[in-house]
Amino acid sequence: MNRDKSKTLIERACKTIPGGVNSPVRAFKGVGGDPIFFERGQGAYIYDVDDNAYIDYIGSWGPMILGHNHRPTIDAVTEQASKALGFGAPTEIEIMVAEKIVEIMPSMESVRMVNSGTEATMSAIRLARGFTGRDLIVKFEGCYHGHSDSLLVKAGSGVLTLGLPNSPGVPAALAEKTLTVPYNDLEATEQLFKAYGDQIACVIVEPIAGNMGCILPDPDFLHGLKSLTEKFGGVLIFDEVMTGFRVAPGGAQEIYGIRPDLTTLGKIVGGGLPVGAFGGRQDIMSHIAPLGPIYQAGTLSGNPLAMSAGLTTLNHLTPDVYTKITKATDKLIAGLVEGASKNGITVCENHVCGMFGFFFGIEKAENYQDVAASNIAMFNDFFHMMLDSGIYLAPSAFEAGFISAEHNDEIINLTLKAAEGAFALVAEKHA
Ligand SMILES: *Cc1c(COP(=O)(O)O)cnc(C)c1O
C-alpha cells in the first residue's frame, strides 16, 4: 500500500503544527509509524490522500454513526450554510436540538450547548461545585473527560496512549481537589465518601467507559454511585460524550435505568461538527448564567451550522439503526474472538451496541489495571497488519472502536478475512 503523499504531508505538518497533529492520538505515537492523511469518506469507507480505501472503525471517534457523507446531514448543513454561518444571537434550531435531546434523554430537563466534550464536562464540574458550594470531585482511573485541568488526573484516551501519568501544567493545588478511584470499585468509592462525603461536589463517570478500550460497568457500581451522591448531597454527572446516542438512543442511563443529576454530551450530538452539551436537573441548571451566578458562555455555542448537522443526525437515529449496528458489532466481535482463539491468542472483549473494546493477552477487562496489563506489542502488530489490509482501527490499544449503520455483512466479512491473516502473523511473531 503506497502512502507517499501521507508521508510527505506529515513531514510538512510537523513544521507548523506540534507533532503534525491537532489531537495527540492521531500521531500514531502509541502504535508507531506515520499517521495517514485522509481526504474523503463514503459510508463505512474512508479514503486517504494516496487514494487508498479503508474500512473505518473510528468514525471520527463516534459521530459518524450513520456513516460518512450521510446525505441528509450534508444537505442540511449545505442548506444552512447558504443562509448564514452564525449570528452570535438566538436561532430556532437551537431550541429544536434542545427539545430533541430532552425527548431522548429525559433526565436532561434543561440543556446548554457548547463546542466540545471538554467544554461540556468542564462546565458541568463548575456548575456542580457552584451549586453545592464544595470543591472536591471524584473521578475514576482510566476515564477520560476531556482535557480541562481538574479532569487530567489519572485520565484515559491520549493520556494513556502517550503514557503520561498526569499532565504538567495542571497546578498541584487543583489536582488535589480531584480524588480518583479504580473503575467499578464501589467499595473504594464508599470509603472516599465516608472520609470526605460532605466536601464532595460531584462524581463524574463514564457510565460505560470508552477511553481505556471499552469497559462495561457493574450495574451495582453505577447504582451505588447514585445512592452515594444522593445520600451525601453531591451531584452525579454521567459523562455520555461517547455513549450518548451510541450505546442506546438514551445512552448508558437508558440501559441501566439511572437518572443522573447532570449529563454531558458531545461527539454524535454534533453529527460530525464541533458540538458539546451539558444539562440535567432544572433546579441545578437554573444556577447557570444568565439565570444564576455560575458563569459559562460561548461565542460559537449553538451555532446554526453545527446544530443542523446534530439535529439531522439525531433525527435519523431510528430503532433500525441500533438494530443494525448491534448485529454488525456482535458479528465482528464473535469473528475476532474466534480468529484469535484459532491461532492460540488470548483475547477478551467488551462491546455494547456499536462500541467495542478488544484486548490482547488478558482474560478480562473491568478496569484500568486490567487494560494496562494487556499485550500492547501484540495489539500494535495487529493494528499495522490490519491497516495494511485496509482496515482502519484506532491507533491505540486504549481506544474503543466504533461501528456505523453502514457496516453491513459484507464489510464485516471483509474485516474478518483481513483479521484472519493478521492473527496468523501475530501468532507467528509472538510465538
Ligand atoms: C471524547 C470525550 C470527551 C472530550 O470531548 P472533546 O470533544 O474531545 O473535547 C469527554 N468525555 C468523554 C467520555 C469522551 O469520550
Ligand as a Chemical Component Dictionary entry (heavy atoms), coordinates in Angstrom:
data_LIG
# 
_chem_comp.id                   LIG 
_chem_comp.type                 NON-POLYMER 
_chem_comp.pdbx_formal_charge   0 
_chem_comp.three_letter_code    LIG 
# 
loop_
_chem_comp_atom.comp_id 
_chem_comp_atom.atom_id 
_chem_comp_atom.alt_atom_id 
_chem_comp_atom.type_symbol 
_chem_comp_atom.charge 
_chem_comp_atom.model_Cartn_x 
_chem_comp_atom.model_Cartn_y 
_chem_comp_atom.model_Cartn_z 
_chem_comp_atom.pdbx_ordinal 
LIG C1 C1 C 0 -14.308 12.476 23.691 1  
LIG C2 C2 C 0 -14.661 12.569 25.099 2  
LIG C3 C3 C 0 -14.564 13.780 25.821 3  
LIG C4 C4 C 0 -13.942 15.000 25.238 4  
LIG O1 O1 O 0 -14.619 15.519 24.154 5  
LIG P1 P1 P 0 -13.861 16.521 23.156 6  
LIG O2 O2 O 0 -14.918 16.925 22.190 7  
LIG O3 O3 O 0 -12.741 15.742 22.562 8  
LIG O4 O4 O 0 -13.374 17.658 23.969 9  
LIG C5 C5 C 0 -15.060 13.817 27.106 10 
LIG N1 N1 N 0 -15.588 12.728 27.684 11 
LIG C6 C6 C 0 -15.691 11.557 27.037 12 
LIG C7 C7 C 0 -16.313 10.396 27.714 13 
LIG C8 C8 C 0 -15.209 11.429 25.739 14 
LIG O5 O5 O 0 -15.272 10.251 25.127 15 
# 
loop_
_chem_comp_bond.comp_id 
_chem_comp_bond.atom_id_1 
_chem_comp_bond.atom_id_2 
_chem_comp_bond.value_order 
_chem_comp_bond.pdbx_ordinal 
LIG C1 C2 SING 1  
LIG C2 C3 SING 2  
LIG C2 C8 DOUB 3  
LIG C3 C4 SING 4  
LIG C3 C5 DOUB 5  
LIG C4 O1 SING 6  
LIG O1 P1 SING 7  
LIG P1 O2 DOUB 8  
LIG P1 O3 SING 9  
LIG P1 O4 SING 10 
LIG C5 N1 SING 11 
LIG N1 C6 DOUB 12 
LIG C6 C7 SING 13 
LIG C6 C8 SING 14 
LIG C8 O5 SING 15 
# 
